[in-house]
Amino acid sequence: MTVLKRAAMVGLGGQATSDHLPGLAQCHLAELAGVCDVDAGRVAAAAAAHRVPGFTDVEQLLEQARPDFVIIAVPHRAGHHVVAACAEAGVHVMKEKPFATNPQEAAELAALCEKAGIELMVTVQRRFHPVYPAALSLLEQIGAPYLVEGRYTFHCPDPAAGWRGRVKLAGGGCLADMGYHLIDLLLWYLGLPDRVLATVSAAAAPGAEYDAEDTALVHLAYDSGLYGSLLVSRSAGPKTEHLAITGPHGTLTIERGIVRLTDPAGQIVESLVRNPAWPCPPAVLIDRFCRVLDGTALNPSGPTEHLPHAAFLAAAYASATTNRPADPKEFLA
């Protein structure tokens, strides 16, 4: 008989209510043991709806609900405190991206997790979606890449709304938030660039008060001769997610649920399609984490894997401030 893992939900915003809580109800290896948020009204509603204890203090949650792991979906700046509390209590963590808001915080959290002996898995869903790992096996067929082009955009009617519009709470704008997924693919497939030159703006809603960028353009350069760019925007529609890597023998294009290999003339050589294309259900991620905790599956998205992400973001924001190229490797803590 399977013994279900006890899971607690920390942060009861949209990510929790639309993804993680329904995912816990559908997964096979975990059950909800408690909920926590700084908003007492949200706590009362979620606790009543799911018939579990509710808390406004994470330390009380850890002590009284005694979960095996915690799912964290809080404003980015609040993540450090919650992870540190879990590490102190010896409770494993499944965390919404980003892993950290800067390289120093990333290094501190990685050290805390290692010292406490806890697992932490960042929920970059594409790592767990069948199409994206399959792209790695096709990448070698294009030869040494010389061009990479990435784009992730959608239209948010009010980029100033909520904590995501404030750098103080979010640690960055669209690049650090939704752009984290595109950065994750870039680093997974191609590694850290040797130079980035970034430009960011918060101009999509004139007159609105927000300072977290709604649009970012990052130019990339590798010493190998690979060049390219990433465009991320939460104000410019239509919704698009696209990464294309070109080498002398063709181009590998990755989109939601689709991988295409084309020859230099653009003719399709091979394609992989998954139906339905999206999403990778939250229940799948939760069950995978439970298997990681049982020792029957590997964790492909642990703290060490995300140190380069923090360095990339730090270099991009430094470049945007100085208007000069920056080397992400110099920001590795």
Residue frames as qw, qx, qy, qz and C-alpha x, y, z in Angstrom:
[[0.000, 0.888, 0.461, 0.000, 0.00, 0.00, 0.00],
 [0.405, 0.478, -0.015, 0.779, 1.33, 3.41, -1.00],
 [0.351, -0.651, -0.408, 0.536, 1.89, 5.84, 1.87],
 [0.278, 0.849, 0.251, 0.373, 0.98, 9.29, 0.65],
 [0.440, 0.055, -0.219, 0.869, 3.42, 12.14, 1.23],
 [0.127, -0.820, -0.464, 0.309, 2.06, 15.01, 3.30],
 [0.391, 0.335, 0.223, 0.828, 2.25, 18.24, 1.30],
 [0.094, -0.745, -0.390, 0.534, 1.66, 21.83, 2.42],
 [0.388, 0.665, 0.343, 0.538, 0.91, 24.79, 0.18],
 [0.333, -0.591, -0.169, 0.715, 2.65, 28.08, 1.02],
 [0.064, 0.267, -0.312, -0.910, 1.28, 31.01, -0.97],
 [0.356, 0.458, 0.801, -0.148, -2.35, 31.02, -2.04],
 [0.220, 0.541, -0.186, -0.790, -2.30, 33.27, -5.09],
 [0.734, 0.441, -0.139, -0.497, -3.27, 32.38, -8.63],
 [0.389, 0.447, -0.802, -0.070, -0.49, 29.83, -9.14],
 [0.160, -0.095, 0.898, -0.399, -1.63, 27.84, -6.12],
 [0.561, 0.295, 0.484, -0.603, -5.36, 28.00, -6.78],
 [0.696, 0.531, -0.179, -0.449, -5.17, 27.29, -10.51],
 [0.601, 0.475, -0.642, -0.024, -2.32, 24.77, -10.59],
 [0.178, 0.343, -0.845, 0.370, -0.89, 23.35, -7.38],
 [0.476, -0.040, 0.614, -0.628, -3.98, 22.77, -5.26],
 [0.848, 0.292, -0.029, -0.441, -5.90, 21.12, -8.14],
 [0.551, 0.487, -0.678, 0.016, -2.71, 19.19, -8.93],
 [0.121, -0.284, 0.832, -0.462, -2.51, 17.85, -5.38],
 [0.704, 0.109, 0.383, -0.588, -6.12, 16.70, -5.67],
 [0.841, 0.433, -0.162, -0.281, -5.25, 14.72, -8.82],
 [0.275, 0.590, -0.755, 0.082, -1.83, 13.31, -8.00],
 [0.873, -0.121, -0.450, -0.147, -1.31, 9.73, -6.81],
 [0.717, 0.036, -0.498, 0.486, 1.50, 10.05, -4.29],
 [0.181, 0.047, -0.390, 0.901, 0.70, 13.07, -2.10],
 [0.218, -0.735, -0.629, -0.130, -2.13, 14.62, -0.11],
 [0.022, 0.669, -0.079, 0.738, -2.68, 18.16, 1.14],
 [0.569, -0.347, -0.625, 0.407, -1.90, 18.57, 4.85],
 [0.238, -0.728, -0.302, 0.568, -2.12, 22.34, 5.30],
 [0.393, 0.710, 0.261, 0.523, -2.14, 25.76, 3.66],
 [0.443, -0.574, -0.168, 0.668, -0.37, 29.01, 4.50],
 [0.314, 0.626, 0.262, 0.664, -0.48, 32.63, 3.34],
 [0.202, -0.062, -0.342, 0.916, 0.03, 36.06, 4.90],
 [0.403, -0.181, -0.208, -0.873, -3.56, 36.90, 3.88],
 [0.277, 0.005, 0.832, -0.480, -5.82, 35.48, 6.60],
 [0.668, 0.353, 0.151, -0.637, -8.87, 35.66, 4.33],
 [0.610, 0.437, -0.599, -0.281, -7.22, 33.51, 1.69],
 [0.083, 0.246, -0.926, 0.274, -6.13, 31.06, 4.36],
 [0.474, 0.125, 0.617, -0.615, -9.62, 30.73, 5.80],
 [0.724, 0.417, -0.093, -0.541, -11.17, 30.16, 2.38],
 [0.534, 0.430, -0.718, -0.117, -8.60, 27.59, 1.26],
 [0.071, -0.195, 0.891, -0.404, -8.59, 25.75, 4.59],
 [0.599, 0.207, 0.471, -0.614, -12.37, 25.46, 4.52],
 [0.709, 0.466, -0.273, -0.452, -12.49, 24.41, 0.86],
 [0.599, 0.383, -0.703, 0.013, -9.87, 21.70, 1.28],
 [0.833, -0.501, -0.107, -0.211, -10.65, 20.74, 4.88],
 [0.766, 0.087, -0.331, 0.545, -7.10, 21.18, 6.13],
 [0.421, -0.714, -0.223, 0.513, -5.49, 23.40, 8.79],
 [0.395, 0.795, 0.120, 0.444, -4.65, 26.94, 7.74],
 [0.603, -0.510, -0.114, 0.603, -1.79, 29.17, 8.89],
 [0.258, 0.960, 0.013, 0.107, -0.50, 32.70, 8.37],
 [0.237, -0.801, 0.549, 0.018, 2.97, 31.82, 9.71],
 [0.750, 0.384, -0.527, -0.113, 5.17, 29.31, 7.89],
 [0.116, 0.374, -0.825, 0.408, 7.01, 28.23, 11.03],
 [0.575, -0.034, 0.540, -0.614, 3.71, 27.31, 12.68],
 [0.836, 0.332, -0.192, -0.392, 2.69, 25.40, 9.57],
 [0.541, 0.436, -0.712, 0.101, 5.90, 23.38, 9.63],
 [0.086, -0.271, 0.793, -0.540, 5.62, 22.65, 13.34],
 [0.564, 0.086, 0.531, -0.627, 1.94, 21.78, 13.51],
 [0.816, 0.393, -0.079, -0.417, 1.06, 20.33, 10.09],
 [0.558, -0.426, 0.692, 0.170, 4.37, 18.39, 9.91],
 [0.778, 0.572, -0.041, -0.256, 4.46, 18.08, 6.09],
 [0.846, -0.063, 0.342, 0.405, 6.95, 15.90, 4.22],
 [0.410, 0.101, 0.309, 0.852, 7.35, 18.69, 1.67],
 [0.116, 0.719, 0.307, -0.612, 6.13, 22.20, 0.97],
 [0.452, 0.533, 0.470, 0.539, 5.08, 23.70, -2.36],
 [0.222, -0.572, -0.144, 0.776, 6.17, 27.36, -2.42],
 [0.283, 0.570, 0.498, 0.589, 4.39, 29.87, -4.66],
 [0.260, -0.814, -0.284, 0.435, 5.05, 33.25, -3.06],
 [0.282, 0.953, -0.109, 0.009, 6.32, 36.61, -4.34],
 [0.799, 0.388, -0.323, 0.326, 9.92, 36.07, -5.38],
 [0.082, 0.632, -0.467, 0.613, 11.46, 38.18, -2.62],
 [0.688, -0.435, 0.315, -0.489, 9.65, 36.11, 0.01],
 [0.919, 0.168, -0.347, -0.086, 11.01, 32.81, -1.25],
 [0.388, 0.460, -0.653, 0.460, 14.29, 32.94, 0.66],
 [0.382, -0.354, 0.526, -0.672, 12.57, 33.11, 4.06],
 [0.895, -0.022, 0.081, -0.439, 10.26, 30.20, 3.30],
 [0.828, 0.326, -0.445, 0.104, 13.02, 27.96, 1.93],
 [0.172, 0.476, -0.650, 0.568, 15.24, 28.80, 4.89],
 [0.606, -0.274, 0.404, -0.628, 12.42, 27.90, 7.31],
 [0.955, 0.126, -0.118, -0.242, 11.87, 24.59, 5.53],
 [0.623, 0.442, -0.568, 0.307, 15.59, 23.80, 5.61],
 [0.159, -0.453, 0.600, -0.640, 15.68, 24.55, 9.33],
 [0.758, -0.107, 0.359, -0.534, 12.78, 22.14, 9.84],
 [0.286, -0.225, 0.908, 0.210, 14.23, 19.48, 7.53],
 [0.598, 0.521, 0.528, -0.304, 11.25, 19.73, 5.15],
 [0.460, 0.099, 0.611, 0.637, 11.70, 19.21, 1.42],
 [0.185, 0.636, 0.102, -0.742, 10.71, 21.96, -1.04],
 [0.443, 0.441, 0.630, 0.460, 9.04, 22.14, -4.43],
 [0.118, -0.616, -0.126, 0.769, 9.44, 25.77, -5.52],
 [0.493, 0.814, 0.305, 0.032, 7.93, 27.93, -8.20],
 [0.604, 0.221, 0.092, 0.760, 10.55, 29.65, -10.34],
 [0.523, 0.630, -0.527, 0.225, 12.78, 31.55, -10.03],
 [0.772, -0.178, -0.506, 0.342, 15.03, 29.62, -7.69],
 [0.444, -0.540, -0.243, 0.673, 16.45, 32.88, -6.29],
 [0.215, 0.950, 0.216, -0.072, 16.47, 36.61, -6.99],
 [0.187, 0.889, -0.418, 0.014, 20.26, 37.00, -7.23],
 [0.710, 0.332, -0.602, 0.151, 23.43, 34.85, -7.30],
 [0.000, -0.375, 0.693, -0.616, 24.23, 35.38, -3.61],
 [0.691, -0.100, 0.333, -0.634, 20.77, 34.23, -2.58],
 [0.884, 0.247, -0.323, -0.233, 21.02, 31.26, -4.92],
 [0.483, 0.378, -0.711, 0.344, 24.32, 30.18, -3.36],
 [0.272, -0.285, 0.603, -0.694, 22.94, 30.64, 0.16],
 [0.822, 0.014, 0.126, -0.555, 19.83, 28.58, -0.58],
 [0.810, 0.312, -0.495, -0.042, 21.84, 25.83, -2.25],
 [0.252, 0.364, -0.740, 0.506, 24.12, 25.66, 0.79],
 [0.512, -0.196, 0.445, -0.708, 21.15, 25.60, 3.17],
 [0.901, 0.119, -0.121, -0.400, 19.54, 22.71, 1.28],
 [0.684, 0.350, -0.616, 0.175, 22.79, 20.74, 1.21],
 [0.012, 0.354, -0.690, 0.631, 23.49, 21.30, 4.90],
 [0.623, -0.082, 0.387, -0.675, 19.93, 20.32, 5.88],
 [0.191, -0.066, 0.965, 0.169, 19.94, 17.33, 3.55],
 [0.510, 0.520, 0.511, -0.457, 16.67, 18.34, 1.91],
 [0.402, 0.295, 0.655, 0.568, 15.61, 18.07, -1.72],
 [0.218, 0.650, 0.162, -0.710, 14.52, 21.20, -3.54],
 [0.423, 0.281, 0.709, 0.489, 13.02, 21.04, -7.02],
 [0.155, 0.410, -0.036, -0.898, 12.24, 24.14, -9.09],
 [0.574, 0.452, 0.665, -0.154, 9.08, 23.72, -11.16],
 [0.200, 0.513, -0.458, -0.698, 10.40, 24.53, -14.62],
 [0.804, 0.208, 0.416, -0.370, 7.73, 22.45, -16.32],
 [0.663, 0.628, -0.329, -0.242, 9.52, 22.06, -19.64],
 [0.010, -0.516, 0.851, -0.100, 12.15, 19.84, -18.02],
 [0.425, 0.023, 0.852, -0.306, 9.37, 17.32, -17.35],
 [0.682, 0.530, 0.112, -0.491, 7.50, 17.63, -20.67],
 [0.853, 0.037, 0.471, 0.223, 8.40, 14.79, -23.10],
 [0.597, 0.766, 0.128, 0.202, 9.08, 17.07, -26.09],
 [0.020, -0.954, 0.285, -0.086, 11.78, 19.25, -24.53],
 [0.593, -0.503, 0.612, 0.144, 14.17, 16.49, -23.41],
 [0.801, 0.341, 0.461, 0.171, 13.67, 14.84, -26.82],
 [0.366, 0.928, -0.064, 0.023, 15.03, 17.99, -28.47],
 [0.372, -0.745, 0.534, 0.145, 18.44, 17.26, -26.96],
 [0.727, -0.027, 0.651, 0.219, 18.78, 14.09, -29.02],
 [0.586, 0.695, 0.356, 0.215, 18.14, 16.05, -32.22],
 [0.091, -0.964, 0.122, 0.218, 20.37, 19.01, -31.39],
 [0.526, -0.462, 0.574, 0.425, 23.59, 17.21, -32.36],
 [0.631, 0.402, 0.600, 0.283, 22.28, 16.73, -35.89],
 [0.275, 0.949, 0.152, 0.013, 22.51, 20.43, -36.78],
 [0.663, 0.360, -0.184, 0.630, 26.27, 20.61, -36.18],
 [0.383, -0.243, -0.359, 0.816, 27.97, 23.32, -34.12],
 [0.066, 0.855, 0.514, -0.033, 25.29, 25.99, -33.49],
 [0.381, 0.092, 0.057, 0.918, 25.99, 29.52, -34.73],
 [0.248, -0.295, -0.128, -0.914, 22.59, 31.19, -34.23],
 [0.168, -0.400, -0.861, 0.267, 19.95, 31.03, -31.49],
 [0.221, -0.283, -0.150, -0.921, 16.69, 32.97, -31.47],
 [0.183, -0.363, -0.866, 0.291, 14.20, 32.87, -28.61],
 [0.251, -0.296, -0.119, -0.914, 10.87, 34.59, -28.09],
 [0.235, -0.427, -0.845, 0.219, 8.35, 34.34, -25.26],
 [0.116, -0.085, 0.014, -0.990, 5.55, 36.90, -25.34],
 [0.110, -0.581, -0.800, -0.107, 1.95, 37.41, -24.32],
 [0.073, -0.525, -0.088, -0.843, -0.32, 40.35, -23.57],
 [0.302, -0.428, -0.691, 0.498, -1.01, 41.22, -19.95],
 [0.014, 0.820, 0.421, 0.387, -3.71, 43.94, -19.84],
 [0.290, -0.923, 0.089, -0.238, -2.21, 45.57, -16.74],
 [0.735, 0.269, -0.452, 0.427, 1.55, 45.04, -16.25],
 [0.031, -0.510, 0.423, -0.749, 1.38, 47.20, -13.11],
 [0.772, -0.406, -0.114, -0.475, -1.06, 44.92, -11.32],
 [0.944, -0.306, -0.116, 0.033, -0.04, 42.92, -8.28],
 [0.584, -0.691, 0.313, 0.288, 3.41, 42.24, -6.87],
 [0.771, 0.186, 0.395, 0.464, 4.86, 41.32, -10.27],
 [0.315, 0.858, 0.156, 0.374, 4.91, 45.00, -11.20],
 [0.311, -0.910, 0.238, -0.133, 7.26, 45.89, -8.32],
 [0.595, 0.489, -0.581, 0.263, 10.96, 45.07, -8.43],
 [0.243, -0.503, 0.605, -0.567, 11.06, 45.22, -4.63],
 [0.784, -0.090, 0.449, -0.419, 8.71, 42.22, -4.43],
 [0.916, 0.380, 0.046, -0.118, 9.51, 40.41, -7.67],
 [0.641, -0.457, 0.440, 0.433, 13.28, 40.89, -7.86],
 [0.138, -0.190, 0.630, 0.740, 12.88, 41.72, -11.54],
 [0.574, 0.335, 0.039, -0.746, 10.28, 41.89, -14.27],
 [0.892, 0.304, -0.024, -0.333, 9.32, 39.67, -17.18],
 [0.501, 0.563, -0.653, 0.069, 12.89, 38.44, -17.71],
 [0.058, -0.313, 0.841, -0.437, 13.16, 36.99, -14.20],
 [0.627, 0.090, 0.508, -0.584, 9.56, 35.77, -14.16],
 [0.863, 0.400, 0.210, -0.228, 8.13, 34.29, -17.36],
 [0.476, 0.753, -0.453, -0.040, 11.50, 34.66, -19.09],
 [0.444, -0.517, 0.718, -0.141, 12.99, 32.19, -16.62],
 [0.863, 0.190, 0.456, -0.107, 11.50, 29.34, -18.67],
 [0.674, 0.730, -0.090, 0.066, 13.20, 30.53, -21.87],
 [0.017, -0.788, 0.591, -0.173, 16.48, 31.07, -20.02],
 [0.717, -0.282, 0.618, -0.158, 16.19, 27.56, -18.59],
 [0.878, 0.414, 0.238, 0.021, 15.94, 26.08, -22.09],
 [0.409, 0.848, -0.308, 0.139, 18.86, 28.16, -23.35],
 [0.230, -0.680, 0.665, -0.206, 21.15, 27.09, -20.50],
 [0.834, -0.056, 0.525, -0.160, 19.96, 23.47, -20.65],
 [0.838, 0.506, 0.191, 0.074, 20.67, 23.17, -24.36],
 [0.571, 0.706, -0.102, 0.406, 23.61, 25.52, -24.89],
 [0.654, -0.262, -0.315, 0.636, 25.10, 26.52, -21.52],
 [0.176, -0.836, -0.182, 0.487, 25.93, 29.99, -20.19],
 [0.527, 0.793, 0.060, 0.299, 26.79, 32.62, -22.80],
 [0.646, -0.076, -0.152, 0.744, 30.14, 34.39, -22.52],
 [0.053, -0.084, -0.062, 0.993, 28.55, 37.81, -23.01],
 [0.073, 0.688, 0.720, 0.055, 25.08, 39.31, -22.78],
 [0.052, 0.016, 0.032, 0.998, 23.89, 42.78, -23.75],
 [0.051, -0.558, -0.825, 0.067, 20.43, 43.54, -22.41],
 [0.136, -0.185, -0.054, -0.972, 17.85, 46.27, -22.75],
 [0.108, -0.472, -0.853, 0.192, 14.71, 46.41, -20.62],
 [0.134, -0.244, -0.114, -0.954, 11.72, 48.74, -20.53],
 [0.010, 0.470, 0.802, -0.369, 8.55, 49.40, -18.56],
 [0.100, 0.248, -0.147, -0.952, 6.72, 51.52, -21.09],
 [0.064, -0.266, -0.872, -0.405, 3.76, 49.43, -22.21],
 [0.225, -0.747, -0.626, -0.026, 1.29, 51.17, -19.92],
 [0.230, 0.391, -0.096, 0.886, 1.99, 54.94, -19.95],
 [0.386, -0.540, 0.059, -0.746, 0.96, 56.58, -16.71],
 [0.886, -0.359, -0.272, -0.109, 0.84, 53.33, -14.73],
 [0.240, -0.783, 0.521, -0.240, 3.07, 53.02, -11.69],
 [0.976, -0.136, 0.157, 0.073, 5.36, 50.00, -11.98],
 [0.001, 0.838, -0.520, -0.163, 9.10, 49.51, -12.26],
 [0.635, -0.148, 0.744, 0.143, 9.45, 45.80, -13.15],
 [0.125, 0.355, -0.573, -0.728, 10.20, 45.58, -16.86],
 [0.762, 0.333, 0.368, -0.416, 7.40, 44.42, -19.14],
 [0.819, 0.571, -0.050, 0.032, 9.77, 43.86, -22.08],
 [0.467, -0.678, 0.498, 0.274, 13.38, 42.69, -22.32],
 [0.805, 0.569, -0.168, 0.015, 15.73, 42.03, -25.22],
 [0.592, -0.633, 0.467, 0.176, 18.95, 40.15, -24.48],
 [0.654, 0.640, -0.397, -0.076, 21.68, 39.71, -27.09],
 [0.874, -0.373, 0.308, 0.053, 23.85, 36.63, -26.57],
 [0.509, 0.707, -0.491, -0.004, 27.40, 35.76, -27.59],
 [0.918, -0.315, 0.218, 0.099, 29.46, 32.61, -27.04],
 [0.192, -0.713, 0.566, 0.368, 33.19, 32.38, -27.63],
 [0.600, 0.078, 0.769, 0.208, 32.45, 29.38, -29.85],
 [0.006, -0.030, 0.529, 0.848, 30.95, 31.75, -32.45],
 [0.108, -0.565, -0.809, -0.119, 27.33, 31.21, -31.44],
 [0.038, 0.017, 0.134, -0.990, 25.27, 34.42, -31.35],
 [0.191, -0.500, -0.773, -0.341, 21.63, 35.29, -30.94],
 [0.188, -0.251, 0.214, -0.925, 18.96, 36.95, -28.84],
 [0.141, -0.437, -0.871, 0.172, 16.03, 36.40, -26.51],
 [0.221, -0.309, -0.109, -0.918, 12.92, 38.60, -26.60],
 [0.226, -0.394, -0.845, 0.283, 10.63, 38.43, -23.59],
 [0.180, -0.191, -0.008, -0.965, 7.51, 40.54, -23.14],
 [0.005, 0.416, 0.868, -0.270, 4.39, 40.35, -21.02],
 [0.229, 0.598, 0.220, -0.736, 2.80, 43.23, -22.91],
 [0.318, 0.461, -0.508, -0.655, 3.28, 42.37, -26.60],
 [0.776, 0.176, 0.564, -0.218, 0.87, 39.81, -28.00],
 [0.857, -0.226, -0.227, -0.403, 0.16, 37.38, -29.49],
 [0.733, -0.501, 0.453, -0.079, 1.14, 34.60, -27.10],
 [0.744, 0.551, -0.377, 0.022, 4.29, 33.07, -28.56],
 [0.645, -0.591, 0.481, 0.055, 6.85, 30.60, -27.23],
 [0.822, 0.561, -0.068, 0.073, 9.67, 29.78, -29.60],
 [0.415, -0.708, 0.502, 0.272, 13.33, 28.77, -29.51],
 [0.849, 0.527, -0.017, 0.032, 15.29, 28.11, -32.72],
 [0.498, -0.638, 0.494, 0.317, 18.90, 26.90, -32.81],
 [0.748, 0.653, -0.064, -0.097, 20.69, 26.89, -36.16],
 [0.565, -0.494, 0.551, 0.364, 23.85, 25.11, -37.23],
 [0.101, 0.457, -0.625, -0.625, 25.48, 24.33, -40.59],
 [0.045, -0.069, -0.960, -0.268, 23.29, 21.26, -41.10],
 [0.278, -0.549, -0.674, -0.407, 19.93, 22.75, -40.20],
 [0.224, -0.392, 0.264, -0.853, 17.72, 24.30, -37.54],
 [0.306, -0.326, -0.871, 0.203, 16.10, 22.84, -34.45],
 [0.273, -0.380, -0.046, -0.882, 12.89, 24.65, -33.50],
 [0.237, -0.273, -0.867, 0.344, 11.17, 24.07, -30.16],
 [0.354, -0.328, -0.086, -0.871, 7.66, 25.29, -29.47],
 [0.552, -0.168, 0.565, -0.589, 4.92, 24.17, -27.11],
 [0.815, 0.123, 0.511, -0.242, 4.45, 20.49, -27.75],
 [0.792, 0.606, 0.056, 0.044, 6.42, 20.56, -31.03],
 [0.418, -0.610, 0.485, 0.467, 10.03, 19.98, -32.04],
 [0.762, 0.638, 0.107, -0.041, 11.03, 20.37, -35.69],
 [0.525, -0.426, 0.479, 0.559, 14.34, 19.61, -37.36],
 [0.604, 0.772, 0.141, -0.137, 14.72, 21.33, -40.72],
 [0.772, 0.125, 0.197, 0.591, 17.52, 21.29, -43.29],
 [0.299, -0.312, 0.038, 0.901, 19.43, 24.48, -44.24],
 [0.065, -0.217, -0.515, -0.826, 16.77, 25.26, -46.84],
 [0.412, -0.079, 0.309, -0.853, 13.98, 25.05, -44.27],
 [0.714, -0.026, -0.549, -0.433, 12.54, 21.68, -45.32],
 [0.713, -0.461, 0.354, -0.393, 11.31, 19.47, -42.48],
 [0.369, 0.375, -0.850, 0.019, 13.58, 16.50, -41.84],
 [0.417, -0.259, -0.849, 0.196, 11.92, 15.26, -38.67],
 [0.313, -0.458, 0.099, -0.826, 9.25, 16.45, -36.24],
 [0.272, -0.225, -0.875, 0.330, 7.93, 15.39, -32.88],
 [0.356, -0.392, -0.130, -0.838, 4.43, 16.40, -31.82],
 [0.109, -0.171, -0.884, 0.422, 2.69, 15.77, -28.53],
 [0.406, -0.372, -0.319, -0.771, -1.09, 15.96, -28.27],
 [0.058, 0.974, 0.199, 0.097, -2.34, 17.66, -26.27],
 [0.528, 0.584, -0.246, 0.566, 0.61, 20.01, -26.60],
 [0.112, 0.269, -0.502, 0.815, 0.25, 21.57, -23.15],
 [0.148, -0.829, 0.474, -0.257, 0.25, 21.63, -20.23],
 [0.497, 0.135, -0.808, 0.286, 2.51, 19.34, -18.28],
 [0.563, -0.659, -0.364, -0.343, -0.04, 18.75, -15.50],
 [0.198, -0.696, 0.475, -0.500, 0.94, 19.95, -12.01],
 [0.903, -0.284, 0.220, -0.236, 0.00, 16.50, -10.70],
 [0.893, 0.338, -0.176, 0.239, 2.80, 15.03, -12.83],
 [0.260, 0.659, -0.426, 0.563, 5.36, 17.36, -11.25],
 [0.557, -0.549, 0.376, -0.498, 4.13, 16.63, -7.74],
 [0.990, -0.067, 0.098, -0.080, 4.23, 12.88, -8.28],
 [0.718, 0.505, -0.295, 0.378, 7.70, 13.20, -9.79],
 [0.050, -0.678, 0.465, -0.567, 8.90, 15.06, -6.71],
 [0.817, -0.370, 0.281, -0.343, 7.45, 12.34, -4.49],
 [0.970, 0.186, -0.064, 0.144, 9.48, 9.80, -6.46],
 [0.366, 0.665, -0.399, 0.514, 12.57, 11.97, -6.00],
 [0.429, -0.595, 0.433, -0.524, 11.93, 11.87, -2.25],
 [0.952, -0.135, 0.206, -0.182, 11.51, 8.09, -2.39],
 [0.338, -0.568, 0.676, 0.326, 14.80, 7.75, -4.25],
 [0.665, 0.282, 0.680, 0.126, 13.15, 6.20, -7.31],
 [0.480, 0.783, 0.262, 0.295, 13.64, 9.22, -9.62],
 [0.528, -0.034, -0.050, 0.847, 16.33, 11.81, -10.20],
 [0.006, -0.864, -0.293, 0.408, 15.84, 15.52, -9.55],
 [0.596, 0.386, 0.311, 0.632, 16.65, 17.32, -12.83],
 [0.028, 0.774, 0.159, 0.612, 15.92, 20.76, -11.40],
 [0.662, -0.561, -0.346, 0.357, 17.76, 21.04, -8.11],
 [0.221, -0.926, 0.003, 0.306, 19.62, 24.02, -6.60],
 [0.505, -0.389, 0.484, 0.599, 22.94, 23.36, -8.34],
 [0.419, 0.415, 0.649, 0.481, 21.26, 23.35, -11.76],
 [0.060, 0.898, 0.399, 0.177, 19.83, 26.81, -11.09],
 [0.458, -0.630, 0.046, 0.626, 22.95, 28.69, -10.01],
 [0.349, 0.051, 0.477, 0.805, 23.68, 29.59, -13.68],
 [0.010, 0.733, 0.592, 0.335, 20.16, 31.02, -14.05],
 [0.338, -0.870, -0.209, 0.291, 20.80, 33.51, -11.25],
 [0.464, -0.387, 0.313, 0.733, 24.13, 34.45, -12.84],
 [0.267, 0.388, 0.612, 0.635, 22.50, 34.97, -16.26],
 [0.118, -0.860, -0.471, -0.153, 19.82, 37.23, -14.80],
 [0.438, -0.758, -0.031, 0.482, 22.33, 39.22, -12.75],
 [0.433, -0.144, 0.443, 0.772, 24.49, 39.77, -15.81],
 [0.148, 0.581, 0.614, 0.513, 21.48, 40.82, -17.92],
 [0.231, -0.911, -0.341, 0.024, 20.27, 43.35, -15.37],
 [0.487, -0.590, 0.153, 0.626, 23.82, 44.67, -14.87],
 [0.377, 0.134, 0.545, 0.737, 24.14, 45.09, -18.63],
 [0.013, 0.764, 0.556, 0.327, 20.80, 46.89, -18.83],
 [0.365, -0.868, -0.175, 0.288, 21.97, 49.30, -16.12],
 [0.428, -0.572, 0.327, 0.619, 25.41, 50.03, -17.59],
 [0.642, 0.716, -0.006, -0.272, 24.51, 49.66, -21.26],
 [0.140, 0.649, -0.740, -0.110, 27.59, 47.47, -21.62],
 [0.808, 0.056, -0.567, -0.152, 28.06, 43.73, -22.22],
 [0.496, -0.563, 0.549, -0.368, 28.41, 41.54, -19.13],
 [0.449, 0.245, -0.858, -0.046, 29.85, 38.04, -18.65],
 [0.783, -0.425, -0.150, -0.429, 27.39, 35.80, -16.73],
 [0.839, -0.026, -0.455, 0.297, 30.24, 33.59, -15.52],
 [0.246, 0.338, -0.400, 0.816, 31.56, 36.51, -13.50],
 [0.501, -0.380, 0.126, -0.768, 28.28, 36.49, -11.55],
 [0.808, -0.153, -0.567, -0.056, 28.43, 32.84, -10.54],
 [0.464, -0.749, 0.297, -0.369, 28.48, 32.92, -6.75]]
